[in-house]
Amino acid sequence: MHKRLALAALTCLLLAPLAPAVAGEDLLTLRLECNNGVFKPKTLQVPVGKKFKIEIFNTGTEAIEFESLQLRKEKALNPGGQSFVVIFPLEAGEYKFFDDFHIQTGQGSIVAK
C-alpha cells in the first residue's frame, strides 16, 4: 500500500511541470463593440488553428444580436449588455457575422490567417 502511494506521489511530482503545457496557452480574447447596429472593429484578425474568445459589448441604445451562420454562433444583448462567444480553431479564410436586428448596417467578418 505504501509503495503504491509513494509511486503515485512521485508520478505527480514528475508530471506537475508538464501541467501548463497540457492546459494550453492563454485563450486569445478579442473585443467587439456594437453600437446600434455598427460593429467596431468591422474585421477581427485571428491566427489559423487557434481557439479564441470574442467579448461582445452592446454600447448602443438598442438591442443587438451577434450572429454567424458559418460559425453557428448567436448571442442577443440588451442595451449596455455584454457577453462572449468561444470560437474553436478555424481554417484559413473569412467568416461573416452580422447583427440580426440591424441587417443593413451590422456586418462584419473574422479573418483567419
N, C-alpha and C positions, 0 to 999 in steps of 0.2 A: 504494500500500500504506500509506504513512504517513498519507495523508488519511483512509483508512478507519479506521485505528487511532485517529487523533485524533477522528474523528466518534464512534466507539464510546465513547471515554473521556468526551467531552463529554456524550453522551447519558446515560451512567451518573451523571455528576455532577449533571445536571439532574433526573434521576428519583430519586436517592437520598433526598431529603427526603420523597418520597411512600411509601417502603417501609413505615413503620409503619402508614400508613393502609391499604395493601394487605394487610399481615399481619393486620390486625384488632385489636380490643381484647383485653385480657386475658380469659381464659376464666373466667367466673363459676364458683367452686368452692364446693360445699356439703358439709357434714359430716353423715353419718348413722351413728348407732351402733345396734347391735342387741345386746341382752343377753338371751340365752336366749329369743329369740322376741318381744322387745318393742323396737320401734323408738323412737328418740329423735332428733329430734322425729318425731311421727307425720305431720306435714304439712310439706312443703317448698314454699315460695313462690318462683316464678321468673317473670321477665318473658316475655311473649309474643315469639316470634320471635328468641330469643337462644339460641345453643348454650351448654351448661353441663356441668359435671362434678360427679358425686356421689362423694365419697370415702366408702367404706363400711368401718366398723370393727366387728369382732366382739369385743365386750368381755365376752362370756359364756363359759361353760364347755362349751357345746355347739356343734356345727357349725350354720351357718345357710345359707340360700340366698335371696339377694335375687332377686326375680323380678317382672317386669311383662309381662303378656301384651300389653297395649296398646302398650307401648314396645318390645316384643321384646328385652328385656334379661334376662340371667340371670347370677348370679355366686355361686358357692359359696365359703364361707370356713370354715376350721377355727377353733377357739377361739383368740383372740388374733390372728387374721389380719386383714389389711386389703387392700383393692383399690379399684378405681374403675370407673365406667361413664361414658361420654360420651353425652349426650343431645343430639340435633340439635334445632334450633328447633321449638317446639311452637305450635300454635294455642291460643287461649284455651280453658280447660276444666280438668277434673280427671282425672288419670291415676293409676290404682290400682297399688300394688305390695304384695308380701307376702313373708313368709318361708315358703318351700315346706316347710320342716321343722317349722314351728310355725304351721300354718294358723289355729288358733283365736285365738292372741294376736298373731301377727305381721302386722298390717295397717297400711297407711299410704297416703299419696297425695301427688302432686305437683300443685300448683295453679298454672296458668299464667294470669297476669293482664296 
